[in-house]
Amino acid sequence: MQKIFLLLLVTLLSVSCVSTKSTLKNVDDNAPIPLLTVDNTFVIKEFSTDKRYGYDKDYPVNVFYYTTRNETTNQERYLNALAGPKGQKISFKKLESCCPFPSKRSEMGAGFLDVYEVTWEGLKTPVILYMNIYEKGSLKVPVGFGLKK
């Protein structure tokens, strides 16, 4: 009973901290669902020219998902399609969830961005990317990245 009460309290507090207006700038409900390669990664054909894409919490990579049961699947499909700028193999790990925003695609009425740390051989400082599983958008390669061959 205590666990249920605590969960309810945390949920209410997190929703109450969410603004009623989203700050996300690159949501596109008309974006097509990306195709998949044979090795289950997204087919990405476009390179972003916006230095904020993925690097700024207001311009996250919007990977969208179908159900909460597979919330990391599309993030992994996206990241597994990327490479370093010279084709280097990347490594990534999820650091945290942050930055609540209103979303109609969540039972709570709010979504969170996931923060990923990305590295590759020769990179001095890890890259931080913001990813959003709740909204749709055109998938692009962030500035400074390449595509896996």
Residue pairs with C-beta under 8 A, 6 or more apart in sequence:
11 108
14 100
14 108
14 110
15 108
15 109
15 110
17 100
18 100
18 101
18 102
18 109
18 110
19 101
19 102
20 102
21 102
22 101
22 102
22 103
23 57
23 58
23 101
24 58
24 59
24 60
24 62
24 101
24 132
24 135
25 58
25 59
26 53
26 59
26 60
26 62
26 137
27 62
27 135
27 136
27 137
28 62
28 136
28 137
28 138
29 135
29 136
30 136
31 62
31 64
31 136
31 137
31 138
31 139
33 64
33 136
34 42
34 43
34 44
34 77
34 139
35 42
35 43
36 42
36 43
36 77
37 43
37 81
39 80
40 77
40 80
41 77
41 78
41 80
41 81
41 148
42 63
42 74
42 77
42 78
42 81
42 139
43 81
44 78
44 81
44 82
44 139
44 140
44 141
44 147
46 138
46 139
46 140
46 141
47 140
47 141
47 143
48 54
48 140
48 141
48 142
48 143
49 143
50 59
50 143
51 143
52 58
52 59
53 59
53 61
53 140
53 142
53 143
54 60
54 61
54 129
54 130
54 131
54 142
55 127
55 128
55 129
55 130
55 142
55 143
56 130
57 98
57 99
57 113
57 130
59 130
60 113
60 129
60 130
60 131
60 132
61 78
61 129
61 130
61 131
61 132
61 137
61 139
61 140
61 142
62 132
62 135
62 136
62 137
62 139
63 74
63 75
63 77
63 78
63 131
63 132
63 133
63 139
64 74
64 133
64 134
64 135
64 136
64 137
65 71
65 73
65 74
65 133
65 134
68 107
71 133
72 94
74 133
75 94
75 114
75 116
75 131
75 133
78 131
78 139
79 90
79 92
79 116
79 118
80 148
81 147
81 148
82 90
82 118
82 141
82 142
82 145
82 146
82 147
82 148
83 89
83 90
83 120
83 145
83 146
83 147
83 148
83 149
84 90
84 120
84 121
84 122
84 123
84 145
84 146
85 144
85 145
85 146
86 122
86 146
87 146
87 148
87 149
88 120
88 121
88 122
88 123
89 120
89 121
89 148
90 118
90 119
90 120
90 145
91 118
91 119
91 120
92 116
92 117
92 118
92 119
93 116
93 117
94 114
94 115
94 116
95 115
95 116
95 117
95 128
96 114
96 115
97 112
97 113
97 114
97 115
98 112
98 113
98 115
99 112
99 113
99 130
100 110
100 111
100 112
101 110
101 111
101 112
101 113
102 109
102 110
102 111
103 109
103 110
103 111
103 134
103 135
105 111
105 134
105 135
106 134
111 132
111 133
111 134
111 135
113 130
113 131
113 132
114 130
114 131
114 132
114 133
115 128
115 129
115 130
115 131
116 128
116 129
116 130
116 131
117 126
117 127
117 128
118 126
118 127
118 128
118 129
119 126
119 127
127 144
129 142
141 147
